[in-house]
Amino acid sequence: MASPDQTVLQFFPLSTSLSAKVHPLVIFNICDCFVRRPDQAERVIGTLLGSVLSDGTVDVRNSYVVPHNESSDQIMDAVMVTVIRAEVALDIDYHHNMLASHQKVNPKEVIVGW
């Protein structure tokens, strides 16, 4: 449950089409984080910040990477089928600190995606 000082963003689709406006800074941040990721990392995970405009367009204005660890196990089930179990552990404390820092500068920005 969100506290009174938090913004909860919920979407109720009114049509089948969605649109988003992604600012160049966001694209640069994503590319930069991907290039700088550790050699063993397959992906980067981050938070997208922005707002929903009055016409329903999602306006993505900022982003930040969230450190994470990935692990996967290969196990054989009873009929000798290999099952891959993958887990991703996010650094939630880092995420909360970054979100709080961003909202001090831009209090109207909310999480619009990951």
One Martini backbone bead per residue (centre of mass of N, CA, C, O) as a GRO file, in nm:
protein
  114
    1MET     BB    1   0.097   0.035   0.022
    2ALA     BB    2   0.066   0.363  -0.021
    3SER     BB    3   0.166   0.648   0.074
    4PRO     BB    4   0.064   0.978   0.069
    5ASP     BB    5   0.362   1.067  -0.072
    6GLN     BB    6   0.281   0.873  -0.300
    7THR     BB    7   0.275   0.767  -0.636
    8VAL     BB    8   0.018   0.607  -0.817
    9LEU     BB    9   0.034   0.425  -1.122
   10GLN     BB   10  -0.248   0.383  -1.339
   11PHE     BB   11  -0.382   0.178  -1.602
   12PHE     BB   12  -0.662   0.238  -1.833
   13PRO     BB   13  -0.748   0.122  -2.117
   14LEU     BB   14  -0.911   0.292  -2.398
   15SER     BB   15  -0.719   0.160  -2.607
   16THR     BB   16  -0.503  -0.016  -2.832
   17SER     BB   17  -0.327   0.239  -2.829
   18LEU     BB   18   0.010   0.342  -2.776
   19SER     BB   19   0.222   0.607  -2.640
   20ALA     BB   20   0.566   0.735  -2.661
   21LYS     BB   21   0.804   0.961  -2.508
   22VAL     BB   22   1.156   0.964  -2.573
   23HIS     BB   23   1.422   1.091  -2.449
   24PRO     BB   24   1.753   1.113  -2.529
   25LEU     BB   25   1.872   1.062  -2.243
   26VAL     BB   26   1.756   0.776  -2.212
   27ILE     BB   27   1.900   0.642  -2.447
   28PHE     BB   28   2.183   0.707  -2.349
   29ASN     BB   29   2.170   0.563  -2.073
   30ILE     BB   30   2.117   0.280  -2.182
   31CYS     BB   31   2.366   0.255  -2.364
   32ASP     BB   32   2.581   0.314  -2.147
   33CYS     BB   33   2.506   0.080  -1.954
   34PHE     BB   34   2.551  -0.148  -2.159
   35VAL     BB   35   2.852  -0.091  -2.224
   36ARG     BB   36   2.934  -0.093  -1.892
   37ARG     BB   37   2.887  -0.364  -1.838
   38PRO     BB   38   2.958  -0.649  -1.736
   39ASP     BB   39   3.076  -0.918  -1.905
   40GLN     BB   40   2.861  -1.132  -1.770
   41ALA     BB   41   2.638  -0.951  -1.860
   42GLU     BB   42   2.331  -0.951  -2.054
   43ARG     BB   43   2.202  -0.707  -1.886
   44VAL     BB   44   1.990  -0.433  -1.810
   45ILE     BB   45   1.849  -0.257  -1.528
   46GLY     BB   46   1.571  -0.020  -1.492
   47THR     BB   47   1.438   0.311  -1.453
   48LEU     BB   48   1.148   0.488  -1.551
   49LEU     BB   49   1.087   0.837  -1.592
   50GLY     BB   50   0.775   1.037  -1.555
   51SER     BB   51   0.471   1.077  -1.749
   52VAL     BB   52   0.123   1.137  -1.806
   53LEU     BB   53  -0.048   1.266  -2.038
   54SER     BB   54  -0.358   1.384  -2.127
   55ASP     BB   55  -0.347   1.186  -2.400
   56GLY     BB   56  -0.173   0.916  -2.278
   57THR     BB   57   0.115   0.979  -2.298
   58VAL     BB   58   0.431   0.857  -2.242
   59ASP     BB   59   0.678   1.047  -2.059
   60VAL     BB   60   1.020   0.990  -2.099
   61ARG     BB   61   1.290   1.164  -1.909
   62ASN     BB   62   1.420   0.931  -1.725
   63SER     BB   63   1.706   0.737  -1.584
   64TYR     BB   64   1.816   0.425  -1.414
   65VAL     BB   65   2.021   0.204  -1.285
   66VAL     BB   66   1.992  -0.137  -1.149
   67PRO     BB   67   2.137  -0.334  -0.957
   68HIS     BB   68   2.230  -0.684  -1.029
   69ASN     BB   69   2.161  -1.040  -0.998
   70GLU     BB   70   2.237  -1.344  -1.172
   71SER     BB   71   2.079  -1.673  -1.189
   72SER     BB   72   2.134  -2.021  -1.293
   73ASP     BB   73   1.969  -2.343  -1.332
   74GLN     BB   74   2.030  -2.683  -1.408
   75ILE     BB   75   1.768  -2.925  -1.430
   76MET     BB   76   1.643  -3.248  -1.379
   77ASP     BB   77   1.379  -3.416  -1.436
   78ALA     BB   78   1.195  -3.709  -1.435
   79VAL     BB   79   1.212  -3.697  -1.780
   80MET     BB   80   1.492  -3.564  -1.872
   81VAL     BB   81   1.448  -3.251  -1.849
   82THR     BB   82   1.570  -2.944  -1.904
   83VAL     BB   83   1.578  -2.693  -1.652
   84ILE     BB   84   1.560  -2.339  -1.633
   85ARG     BB   85   1.654  -2.139  -1.357
   86ALA     BB   86   1.581  -1.796  -1.301
   87GLU     BB   87   1.744  -1.521  -1.124
   88VAL     BB   88   1.662  -1.189  -0.990
   89ALA     BB   89   1.852  -0.944  -0.801
   90LEU     BB   90   1.769  -0.652  -0.656
   91ASP     BB   91   1.866  -0.323  -0.552
   92ILE     BB   92   1.637  -0.171  -0.364
   93ASP     BB   93   1.787   0.046  -0.205
   94TYR     BB   94   1.901   0.191  -0.448
   95HIS     BB   95   1.634   0.255  -0.582
   96HIS     BB   96   1.515   0.428  -0.352
   97ASN     BB   97   1.743   0.640  -0.346
   98MET     BB   98   1.718   0.734  -0.643
   99LEU     BB   99   1.424   0.816  -0.635
  100ALA     BB  100   1.449   1.028  -0.411
  101SER     BB  101   1.654   1.207  -0.560
  102HIS     BB  102   1.483   1.267  -0.813
  103GLN     BB  103   1.230   1.385  -0.649
  104LYS     BB  104   1.376   1.641  -0.546
  105VAL     BB  105   1.405   1.764  -0.841
  106ASN     BB  106   1.140   1.582  -0.967
  107PRO     BB  107   0.833   1.547  -0.822
  108LYS     BB  108   0.654   1.463  -1.092
  109GLU     BB  109   0.809   1.213  -1.117
  110VAL     BB  110   0.751   0.879  -1.221
  111ILE     BB  111   0.699   0.558  -1.258
  112VAL     BB  112   0.678   0.406  -1.606
  113GLY     BB  113   0.923   0.191  -1.589
  114TRP     BB  114   1.176  -0.093  -1.677
   0.00000   0.00000   0.00000
